[in-house]
Each structure stands twice: as structure tokens, then as C-alpha cells.
Amino acid sequence: MASGVLTTSHHDETGRRGPRRGGIRGGIRGNERAAGWAFVAPVVVILGLFMLLPILMALWVSLTSWNGQGSPFTGKVPFVGADNYTHLFTEDGLARRDFMTAIRNNAYYVAIVVPVQTALALFLALVVNNRMLKGKSFFRTAFYFPSVTSSVAISVVFLFMFANSGAINALLGLFGIDGPQWFADSRGVLHLFLGLFGVDQAPAALTDGGLFGLTWWDWLAGPSVALTAIIVLVVWTTSGTFMLMFLAALQGVPVALEEASVLDGTTRWQRLRHLTLPMIKPTLFLVLTLGLIGSWQVFDQIYVMSQGNPAKTTLTPAYLSYRTAFRDFDYGSGAAISFVLFLIIILLTLAQRRLMRDRDAGRPRRLFRRTERRS
């Protein structure tokens, strides 16, 4: 007994005995750390091999002029440094013009798709979440069905619908409207709108100057007729997924708060603005972020429906990266385009997060204050 006490205690400077620091307790913590690393080691190895390592390899390729022949990691492949990046921004030529055209097209695409699909998804979620609605399971399935259908199959169906003699032009014909040649019309919708007011030619002030190889008139063209058809397709197919996210968030809003706001005499718009939206803000940020990332990475619909045509008005950075690498065999420039696109997505996501956080910090909760005073 005495020896057991001596092995688990020590003498301090005053001669009193106290518990030994370290020993059993330190051993337990050490075993926990070792077990933790043992559990996460497979995931770290898998992510390193199949995510981090390919990214680093692609980054190296973006600094070379590799044409796809042989290995890009031999001394035979010329190292060009940042030339593949400077060609996209500073040097006049076809590479910069195509890249800026793709950025312009994708910017219009994002500016329309992200707000519309978010608003539509929230509206559908509010409809399905209504306690008075009958047949909720049917509507949930019907709204979500396009999201689980193959994007290639839906793109082919939309090609037939937007053909010159397709269902869309036939429907417009019932109202006396001559439908356009959807995937052969390269005119921008803003140019078409200005044409209604007699502005058929570009003003000299918009053609003399420009940015990154494109005139101001080109930047202000708006999405083309062909890109508009693709936008309709994407909004229809993606809203169902985001609807389920909003629906899960809406079901987490306390019913007591809604009932208290109704007793307070608030309207539906006031409840949506001051109660529902603040409560589901994390989900709103998630939907906006996923929509932003997916919109900048659009590829399969472009590949199936237009391949960048007509006149490169449906060209996007993701498809341009593929075409540059796998068709023009300029893998260095194709990888550089993909990394620039990655940087754009990261910067826009961070800016969106900061904007939503600042708005939330300065937003008064007047509705809750009135409810608390009444109660």
C-alpha cells in the first residue's frame, strides 16, 4: 500500500505530498491523440492523393506549355512561368478575346441564374410548406424530379423544344409572335431591347473604347438568345434541389414565433422579411454559394446544346478550358483558365459572405421587439 502511494505521488518543496502530474493522465491524452490521428489518417491520405496532389500537378501544368504528349514533369516540357496567365489579361490576341468573351457570357449567366433560381426555390418551398396544402408529397416530387434527371437528357429535350419548328416557337406563334432561331441567333437581348427604340447600330462612344480586348458595346450586349434558352433550362433543373434545402430550413422555424407575429398583426410580407428570412439565413447563404459556384462551373449544358456557338456567345470559362486543353492541345493555357476561374469563385464567395454578414449585423429586429412588448 505504501509503495503504491509513493509511485503515484511526489514531494514538493514544503515536504507535502501531492499527486504526480503526468503519468496516467498524460498517457491517456497521448493515446487519444494517437487514436485520433489513426482515425483521420485514411481520409487525409485519400484527400491528399486524389485532391491535393492533382491540384498541385495541374498548377505545375499551368506554368508550362505541355501539349499532352508524354509526361509534363520531365525536363523536355518548356517552362513558361506566368505567360499562360498574362496571355489572358495583358496581351492582345485571340486567347484574351475568347477568355474575356467567356467571362462576359458567364457574368450575365450568373447575374440571372443565381437570383432567379434562389427566388423560385424559396417560393416553391413556401408553397410546399403551407400547412393547408394537400398532396405535399406529390408537389415535392414533381418540383424535385428535374433535378435528379440526367442533365444531358434534359438538354437534348430542350434542343428539340427550342428548335426552329419546336414547341416553344409553336406556342409563340399562337400569340402571333415569330420565334427566333434560338441556337443560331447571336444577338444579345440588351441589343435587341435597344433595337425596339431604334438603336440598331453601336454608338461611336461605345465602340471606340473598351476593356480587355472587348468594346463597351460588346460588354453591354447582354446574354444572347441562345444563352437565354440555356438559362431557362438551368433554372428549371436546379430550383428543385434548392427548394428542398429551403424546405428543411422552413420546417425548423418555430411555430410559436409565427403565431405570435400573426397575433401582432403583421402581414405575410413582414413575416417573410423580418422573421422567416433571418431565421433561414444560413440556408440562404448556402443556396447562394452553391448556386454561384455551380453557375461559374456550367459545362454540360454548354457542351450538349451549343458548344460555345453561335459566334461564341455561349462560351463559358469552364468550356473554354476544356476546349483549349483537349481540342487545341494547349494544356498549359487550359489549366491556367481553370485556376483563374477557381480564383474568381473564391473571391466572389468571400465577398458574398462578407456582404450578408454586414447586412445581418446592422439589421434591426423591430418585429421581435414589438412582439416582446405585446407579450
C-alpha positions, 0 to 999 in steps of 0.5 A: 500500500505504501509503495503504491502511494509513493509511485503515484505521488511526489514531494514538493518543496514544503515536504507535502505530498501531492499527486504526480502530474503526468503519468496516467493522465498524460498517457491517456491524452497521448493515446487519444491523440494517437487514436485520433490521428489513426482515425483521420489518417485514411481520409487525409491520405485519400484527400491528399492523393486524389485532391491535393496532389492533382491540384498541385500537378495541374498548377505545375501544368499551368506554368508550362506549355505541355501539349499532352504528349508524354509526361509534363514533369520531365525536363523536355516540357518548356517552362513558361512561368506566368505567360499562360496567365498574362496571355489572358489579361495583358496581351492582345490576341485571340486567347484574351478575346475568347477568355474575356468573351467567356467571362462576359457570357458567364457574368450575365449567366450568373447575374440571372441564374443565381437570383432567379433560381434562389427566388423560385426555390424559396417560393416553391418551398413556401408553397410546399410548406403551407400547412393547408396544402394537400398532396405535399408529397406529390408537389415535392416530387414533381418540383424535385424530379428535374433535378435528379434527371440526367442533365444531358437528357434534359438538354437534348429535350430542350434542343428539340423544344427550342428548335426552329419548328419546336414547341416553344416557337409553336406556342409563340406563334399562337400569340402571333409572335415569330420565334427566333432561331434560338441556337443560331441567333447571336444577338444579345437581348440588351441589343435587341431591347435597344433595337425596339427604340431604334438603336440598331447600330453601336454608338461611336462612344461605345465602340471606340473604347473598351476593356480587355480586348472587348468594346463597351458595346460588346460588354453591354450586349447582354446574354444572347438568345441562345444563352437565354434558352440555356438559362431557362433550362438551368433554372428549371433543373436546379430550383428543385434541389434548392427548394428542398434545402429551403424546405428543411430550413422552413420546417425548423422555424418555430411555430410559436414565433409565427403565431405570435407575429400573426397575433401582432398583426403583421402581414405575410410580407413582414413575416417573410422579411423580418422573421422567416428570412433571418431565421433561414439565413444560413440556408440562404447563404448556402443556396447562394454559394452553391448556386454561384459556384455551380453557375461559374462551373456550367459545362454540360449544358454548354457542351450538349446544346451549343458548344460555345456557338453561335459566334461564341456567345455561349462560351463559358470559362469552364468550356473554354478550358476544356476546349483549349486543353483537349481540342487545341492541345494547349494544356498549359493555357487550359489549366491556367483558365481553370485556376483563374476561374477557381480564383474568381469563385473564391473571391466572389464567395468571400465577398458574398459572405462578407456582404450578408454578414454586414447586412445581418449585423446592422439589421434591426429586429423591430418585429421581435421587439414589438412582439416582446412588448405585446407579450 
